[in-house]
């Protein structure tokens, strides 16, 4: 089975994270380590996960002046994650430097517009109500700057594929299963189911809570894997 799920280890409980990796490692494409995990457990925690499963998406979303991002990427690449992220809104020079610092082991993914933002927020901060149009523009810039792939919500997959083709990697968060499984306080605004996202052209899906907060995480991911084939 061709695995397409990246499980997000968004937790401040290292023991729980390690147990999840041990249980799920054969059923995932990779594990995502983001701010919560990395800022709690740092390099030591990262290495503990890497030792169990070296397929790690280190999602730190670098966003700074080009020189600072370049130095950050030098450090990140030493950790050998398969993916890491930058914010595309950092501009052309930052994107170009990021691409130069990528290698065969670590691919650079550009974050388009966070899945927590809706048209009201993009209108306020980006002066653009049409989220799809905004994400499309960012995607074209990333392609021009030779970024390896993109992070986008599932609702923008189709328009991105039409704009940039099939070569760039699309890693898609904002995946939810059934409405009854959604938390009322869910901060994801632009969501879709796993089967639909893959059909639209996503390469990999980032899923956290529907798996990690399930009573049976292994069964949960096995069921999701079946939906993505």
Secondary structure, DSSP 4 states (H G I P E B T S, - for coil): ----EEEE---S-HHHHHHHHHHHTTT-SEEEE-HHHHHHHHHHHHHHHHHH---EEEEEEE-S-HHHHHHHHHHHHTTT-SEEEEEGGG-HHHHHHHHHH--SS-EEEEE-S-TT--HHHHHHHHS-S-HHHHHHHHHHHHHHTT-SEEEEEGGGHHHHHHHH-SSSEEEEE-B---GGGS-TT----S-B-HHHHHHHT-SEEEE-HHHHTSTTHHHHHHHHHHHT-
